[in-house]
Structures are given as C-alpha cells and as structure tokens.
Amino acid sequence: MGVLKDHPELVLFASLALGYLVGKLRVGPLTLGGICGTLIVSLLLGAWTKAQVSDDVKTVFFALFIFALGYMAGPQFFRNLNKKSLRFFVLCGIELASVLGIAFGLAKWFDLDVGTASGILAGAATESAVVGTATESIGKLSGLTSAQISEYQGNVATAYTVCYLFGLITIVLYTSQIMPMMMRINLRDAARDLWERTRSKGSLEADERPALPGTVGRTYLVTTADGRTVGSLESALEERITVESVKRGSRLLTPTPDLELTLSDLVLVVGRRANTIEAGRLIGPETPGVPGLDSPLATRQVSVTDKSNDGKTIDRIQAENPEFLTDGVYITDVTRNDQDLPATGDTVVHRGDVLTLVGARSGLTKLVARLGSVVKNDATDFIYLGLGIAAGSLLGQVVVKFGDVPMSLGTGGGCLISGLLFGWFRSRSQTFGAFPPQAATTIKDMGLAVFIACTGLVSGPQAWPLLKEYGALLPFAGIAMVLIPATISLFVGLKLLRIEKPLLIGAIAGQQCSTPAITAVTQVAQSSVPMLGYTITYALSNFLLPLTGPVLVGVLGH
C-alpha cells in the first residue's frame, strides 16, 4: 500500500492496464470499453490507495487529447459546416434545455443546495467545464457566508464525481449498444452503407487495394510493329502509353522516338490498363516478365498548391503539362481530405487535393514543381503541434463577461478550437504541420485514457461518502439526465430532422460532449462515419454547456 501511495505513476498505469482489461469483458451484446473500464478501476484504486496525482498531469494529457481530436476532425468539420448541418444544432438546443430543466426540477423537488444541483448538472452532462463555471458563480452569490460558499463549492465537485460515472456509463452503453437495437440496425453495416452511398465511385477504404490497378506495365514481343519507330507507336495510341525499355537479343536499348523496332524485340509498355492492352494489338503477343527488361517507377504524393491548377480536370492538367506524356508520368490516385476520388480524366482537382504520381523519376521532379509540393507526413511536426496546443491554451484563458458572470472556454475548449483550425489549415496544403494519423490516434487515445484515470483516482475517496448521504438520487440523476435528452434527440432526429442513423448516433454522443461514447460508437461501427455528426454537435455543446452552470446557479441562488 505504501509503495502505491508514494508512487502514483504505478497506480495510474495499473488503472490503464486493468481498465482496458475490464473493458474487454462482454455481457451478452454489451461491453464497457476501455474508457469506462479505466474510470471504474481508477475509482476503486483511488479509494483504496489514496494515491495523489497532480492536476497538472490531467491538464496536460487532456490538452493533448482534445487537440488531437480537433486536428483529426478539422477538415471534416469545416467541410460539413453548411446549411445542411444546421439541423444538428437543434440537438444541442434539446440538450441544453433538458439538462437545465431536469437539474432545476431535482433541486426544487429534493431541496438540494445550489452546489449539489450544479454538480449533478456537470456530472450527468459529462462536461467538466461546468464545475469551474458553477464554482466561480457560487463564489459571487450574495447573502452567503464564507463557510456556506466553501461547502457548496465542495458539493459541486463531489456530486459531479458520482454523476459523471453513471452518466458516462449510460451514454456509452446507450449510444453504442442500445440505440442501434432500438433503430433495428447493425451499426457497422449502416455506417458502411452510408459511406458507400456518399463517397465517390471507385474510392477505397484504407485496407482495400484495387484488384485491377489502373496503371500497369506489360511486355510484348514485336511482330506486327516490325519496322515501326517508338515515336510513331506512341503517337498511334494518342500518347497514352510510353515505351520504357526495349531489349534486342542481350542488349537493352534506349527507347528514343527515332528508335526503329525490329522483329523479336521485347518491349516494355507502361500506361493505363486499357491503353496498354490496345498497344498489344499494334506490337505483337504479350510475354511474361523478362529479367533485365523491367524499369523501376518512382511514386510521389503531391499536394496541389498552385492556384492555376485549382478547378481543372485531370485531362486538362495533363494536356497543359506535356511531361505527363513525354516522360511517362501518370496520376493513379486523387485524395481530398480523407476521401478517395477516381483518377479519371474528368475528375476536377482543387487546392489541397493530393495526387499520387507514378513514373520516371526525372519526369516526376519536373511535374512536382509545376503542380505543388511533395506531401510531408512521415514524422510529426512538433513545432506545429506545440504552437497549436499553446495557442489553444491561450485561447482558453480569454475571459468574456456576460453581465457580471465571467465566461471562458478553458483549456479543453481552446485546444479543441485550435485543433480544428490547425487541422483544417494543414489540410489546405499538407506540406507542413505533419501529424501522421497513427501518431494522432495514439496521442488522442492515450490522452483521454490518462485524463479519465486521473479523474477517477482523485475522485475515488469522495464517491462513497456522497453515495451514502444521497442514496440512489445521484445515480438516478446521472442516468436520467442522459436518457431523457438523448431519447428526445433520437426521436426528433429520426422523425423530424431526417438525420442518417449512424450520423445521428454520433451527433447525440456529441451533444453530450462524450468522447468515450463516440470512441465506443466508432469501435462498434468499425468506421469513422459517426464522427461526422459528432464533431458538429460536440464543438457547439462544448461551448454552450459550460454556460449552463452560471445560469443554474443564478436561478437557484436568486
């Protein structure tokens, strides 16, 4: 016991390991998930060991988590911030009205003090920022002694701790497990179907590869092309293929336009699949791969940054840059944010799109300079990352007064907004500010897990005494303040707003500001599709919910 109390890092990482182990346990169709498991284990270990974890640890990891979340969601968030997305804002309004009404009703019905009522609001809404705003507002109430203010402010934190646990478990299970059953859908299949319907035709997921790649190389034995030059052969196919190598006997020849092909030459042709097949009709029969004839092709991912290429089709870009044809360079893939587009001639390219170029190295070098810059995403740009988190922390310290009540975004809200902006700005060119997806995901998951573990360890000793005092009230409040607004939003979203089911589930998790819930939802869906709904409601609720603390304190205090 002494070792654990003196070394809180042992308890912290034990909470992570045991919590994720508990989260894997399955009861029928239900699993808690690693975040809920970590919270439960850390509360128990905190009550047992009384280990003290610095608040700075929680703040730092929360900043890392929320910035990474915003960075990853930034391009999607701004792309979906349009008139069609306004329907998601209705869900945030339902959340605000519901939690305020329920908290006020419980306070009047059970004669709760203003601190306990505010703690119930903060915990059940799983919004820790309410703790800060409500505590500060209680300190400004007139007619209270210093002892009463201290007592009420303490009740905010303790009520928050218990309600947060029950509210968190409820929203995670309700969104990831129960809602799909209520809507009679398989969340994984529904997310996949929605993605298939909204993505561009021919696009692939990250773990998929085309069975028939568009750009190929084929070798042919010269028969019908006997006496024909390389230049005339390429011209006959409208410069859609390039002759990369010619083997005559044991010699490899340089395929210049004036080189005349002779009977039994072996020719390597590279181009789009249909064109290389057509080339065989003009050259002769296809042969297996020939040792020594293969010519290596380089690959570059280029971000389109040149304004002159914005809004042009691939065909037009290739026509305006003859190196595509003369040097045998081909556009094989087009990526816009996280969406794959078909690399066909009529695909329109915009600034920030990433083109995958395949061809001779010399030709690639010339084209990269004309189209934009090579994408840099091989290592994390810690300059950009550090500036983003610092900017978010500074933004969170800005205080705006509503009447006599000071309001601020806090570290969480500030880093979320900076993450959204920095992620979106990076997506415009992708030549700076690299934050590889795997690194961002690791930072996000680790940051949230450590934040939850710290919260549980610190709050563990306070949870049981408060449960004894209030009995079933706090658990009931935590559950009710999740189920009521979430159920109303589910009905309104389906029947009135006509929101697609996977997006609606994500949006409900977002209106509750519950990242563990969206984590569980995306794990069940095995897709990031629900995140499209989540990012919009999360950003708005994360700003508006902290305002409910001073409102409730002002009404009850009056």
Buried (B, 14 or more C-beta within 10 A) or exposed (E): EEEBBEEBEBBBEBBBEBBBEBBEEEEEEEBBBBBBBBBBBBBBBBBBBBBEBEEEBBBBBBBBBBBBBBBBBBBBBBBBBEEEBEBBBBBBBBBBEBBBEBBBEBBEEEEBBBBBBBBBBBBBBBBBBBBBBBBBBBBBBEEBEEEBBBBBBBBBBBBBBBBBBBBBBBBBBBBBBBBBEEBEBEBBBBBBBBBEEEBEEEBEEEEEEEEEEBBBBBBBBBEBBBEBBBBBBBEBBEBBBBBBBBBBEEEBBEBEEEBEBEEEBBBBBBBBEEBBBBBBEBBBEBEEEBEEBEBEBBEBBBBBBBEEBBEBBBEBBBEEBEBBBBBBBBBBBBBBBBBBBBBBBEBEBEBBBBBBBBBBEEBBBBBBEBBBBBBBBEEBBEEBBEBBBBBBBEBBEEEEEEEEBBBBBBBBBBBBBBBBBBBBBBBEBBBEBBBEEEBBEEBBBBBBBBBBBBBBBBBBBBBEEBBEEBEEBBBBBBBBBBBBBBBBBBEBBBEEBEBBBBBBBBBBBBBBBBBBBBBBBBBBBEBBBBBBBBBBBBBBBBBBBBBBBBBBBBBBBE
